[in-house]
Amino acid sequence: MVDFSHGLADVLAHQQEDERERALRALLMQPLLTARNAELALVRRHADYLRDWLAREAGWNLHIERECARLYKRPATAADATRGLPDFDRDRYALLCLACAALERAESQITLQYLGERLLEAVADPELTQSGFSFTLESPRERRNLVQICRFLLNVGVLELVAGDEEAYVNRSGDVLYDVHRRVLATLPATARGASFIAATQSDLKFHERLSALIEEYVPDSPEGQRTAARHRLARRLLDDPVTYNDELTDDERAYMATQRGPMSARLAQAVGLTAELRAEGVALVDRDETLSDVRMPAVGTEAHTTLLIAEHIARAARKDFGRLHSLRELAAFLRRAGDEYGKYWRKDARQPGAEFGLAEQAVARLEALKLVRRVDGGVQSRPALFRYTVGAAQKRAVQQRLA
């Protein structure tokens, strides 16, 4: 009789590893999972493993309840200005906070018009008025801002569309009805301390200091406590950043990486399905599938193509002079010249005079978010990982045919 037990055990073990990897990747990519996410079932199935792994490796807490799973993925630092919601400025962030406060007090359903009325009451607060914030819903732009807030809340599962058309609301010809999932809403804040508590106890802090205070965590004043905190910060960088450079680490972090970067990188990469690349300048956990990032390169589209062209342009210059600065005007002029050769593949509006400045700014923003360049006084400067986008001139090689 043939014994299939060992083969079956291997298959089940492989399936378990695959499910845990998919669950981890889903939580890293979207820290708030709701019933609309297929991976929520995997997170529930492997809840104990995921909680232990995330707490041990990165010091992150995973909260799971009936309606959702929330990974409180605090960053290693608050100094990265490239993080944030796309197209959100100061006013939209303020409006998002006010909308969440209004939804917390709302019934299980709410209309867009009623939500707007509650916001108008909220912005009448004297403190908001004194800070220069205003919101009237009179202009289509302000109504569209509110719609963008609701679309974000729809995307994360706080709201669910029941009926209506958002564009009709913008044009004042209709309304929208939403279901409100208040339990999901309650999991949105991911701070170590409440913003109101910081404002009441440390009102003299500057903006970047308030950001740091939001994610500040208790660290035991002992060698082991300091070492664990440094390991957690490094794991957060490796899992959450495109590249981790040695020159941006603290002394404690560099000391830990000096002896543990190989084992640590391999351990994290294996669990999440990444490939560890160890270089003299730092470490990167690379996703070969290119699904574990909200900014991809290369990608499809005019902006993606112009970004790749600028990356190649800066990388070629860095081969001769690594510290060279590139002004936005220079990069725009480069794109204008590149348009003569590649413009036929771009959108029509991208070929219009002056469009190169906007394309250059978008390209630099994308490259900065990927930690391939840095903005410095006077321009843009390459970073070591950009060299992977250096493309040499095409070469012809003779092919020797082998005769049978």
NORPEHU-V173414 format. One record per backbone hydrogen bond with DSSP energy under -1.0 kcal/mol. CO is the residue of the C=O (numbers start at 1). NH is the residue of the N-H. If there is no record, write none. Layout:
[[CO	NH] [CO	NH]]
This chain:
[[4	8] [5	9] [6	10] [7	11] [8	12] [9	13] [10	14] [11	15] [12	16] [13	17] [14	18] [15	19] [16	20] [17	21] [18	22] [19	23] [20	24] [21	25] [22	26] [23	27] [24	28] [25	29] [26	30] [31	71] [33	69] [34	37] [37	40] [39	43] [40	44] [41	45] [42	46] [44	47] [46	50] [47	51] [48	52] [49	53] [50	54] [51	55] [52	56] [53	57] [54	58] [54	60] [61	72] [63	70] [68	65] [69	33] [70	63] [71	73] [72	74] [80	83] [85	88] [89	93] [90	94] [91	95] [92	96] [93	97] [94	98] [95	99] [96	100] [97	101] [98	102] [99	103] [100	104] [108	180] [110	178] [111	115] [112	116] [113	117] [114	118] [115	119] [116	120] [117	121] [118	122] [119	123] [122	125] [125	129] [126	130] [127	131] [128	133] [129	132] [139	143] [140	144] [141	145] [142	146] [143	147] [144	148] [145	149] [146	150] [147	151] [148	152] [149	153] [150	154] [151	155] [152	156] [153	158] [153	159] [158	181] [160	179] [163	177] [165	169] [166	170] [167	171] [168	173] [169	172] [176	112] [177	162] [177	163] [178	110] [179	160] [180	182] [181	185] [182	186] [184	187] [185	188] [194	198] [195	199] [196	200] [197	201] [198	202] [202	205] [206	210] [207	211] [208	212] [209	213] [210	214] [214	192] [214	193] [220	222] [222	226] [223	227] [224	228] [225	229] [226	230] [227	231] [228	232] [229	233] [230	234] [231	235] [232	236] [233	237] [234	238] [235	239] [236	240] [237	241] [244	283] [245	248] [246	249] [250	254] [251	255] [252	256] [253	257] [254	258] [256	260] [257	261] [260	264] [261	265] [262	266] [263	267] [264	268] [265	269] [266	270] [267	271] [268	272] [269	273] [269	274] [275	286] [277	284] [281	246] [282	279] [283	244] [284	277] [286	275] [287	290] [301	305] [302	306] [303	307] [304	308] [305	309] [306	310] [307	311] [308	312] [309	313] [310	314] [311	315] [312	316] [313	317] [314	318] [315	319] [317	321] [321	324] [326	380] [327	331] [328	332] [329	333] [330	334] [331	335] [332	336] [333	337] [334	338] [335	339] [337	340] [338	341] [338	342] [339	343] [342	345] [343	346] [348	351] [352	355] [354	357] [355	359] [356	360] [357	361] [358	362] [359	363] [360	364] [361	365] [362	366] [363	367] [364	368] [365	369] [366	370] [367	372] [368	371] [372	383] [374	381] [376	379] [379	376] [380	326] [381	374] [383	386] [384	387] [385	388] [386	389] [387	390]]
